[in-house]
Amino acid sequence: MLIALRAVGVKPGDEVITSNFSFFASAGVIARLGARPVLVDIEPDTYNIDPKLVEAVLTPRTKAIVPVHLFGQLADMDPIMEIARRRASE
């Protein structure tokens, strides 16, 4: 994750959205880069990040979204990717 976040240019002061239900390394690697982890709540049936809540926490400082896939269930990537595409085109 460290290399991936560096590759997309995450720097001190940036924000990275991730799940609040994950191993501490998800937020730890974000903090290690000097960025701020922005924790988003989960869907109660999958325990994965709730895409409906992601857009609400976007700010001008948001640099990346790091969904976490848990218990063999993938996060709902279609709406997350749509949010990311819209944001990238702004």
N, C-alpha and C positions, 0 to 999 in steps of 0.2 A: 504494500500500500504506500509505503514511503516513496518508492521510486515512481509509482504511478501518479501520486499527488505532485511530486516535483516536476514530472513530465508535463503536467497540465498547467504548471506555473503557480501553484499555491505558495503564497508568501506570508510573512508575518502581517497580521491585520486582516487577512482574508477570512471568510467564513466558509465552512464546509458542512453541509447538511448530512446527517447520518441518523441511524436508528438509536433510540434510547434503550433498546433491549439487545445488547450485544456484548461480546467480550471487550474488556476495557481497552484493548489495543486499537479498536476502531476509533475511539475518541483520542487515545493517547498519541497515535501517530499524527493526527491533525494538530494537536497541541505541540508536539515536538517540532513541527515546522513553524511554530509561532502563530498559527492560524487559530480561529475559534471554532470548536465543534458546536453545531447547532443541532440539538437533539429533538427528534420528531417522534411522537408516540406511534404505537404499533396497531395493526389490525388485530382484534382479539381472537379471531379464528385462525390466523396464520402465524402470528407473532412477528410478522415482517412489517417494515416501515409502511405507514398508511399514506398512500399517494395523495389522498384528498387533503392531507395536512401539510404537504411539502410546499405547495405554492404560497401558503399563508406566511411562511417564514423566510421567503426570498427577500433579500435586500440588495442594494447596489454592491455590497461587499461579498456577496455569495459567489464563490469561484467553482464549486463542485458539489455534486450530490453523490454520496457513497451509500447505496442501499446494502443491506446485509441479508443474505439468504440463510434461513435457519431451518433446521430439522428436516432437511431434504425438500423444502418448499421454496420455490423461487419467489422473490419479491415481485409484485405486479409491475413489471418493467415498462409495459406500453405507456401507461399514463406518466410514469416518471421520465421516460425518454421524450415524451411530447412536451412536458414542462421544460426539460433541458433544451430541446430544439427551439422552442419559442424564445427562451431566454437568450440563446446563442445568436438568434437573428435580430435581437433588439439593438 
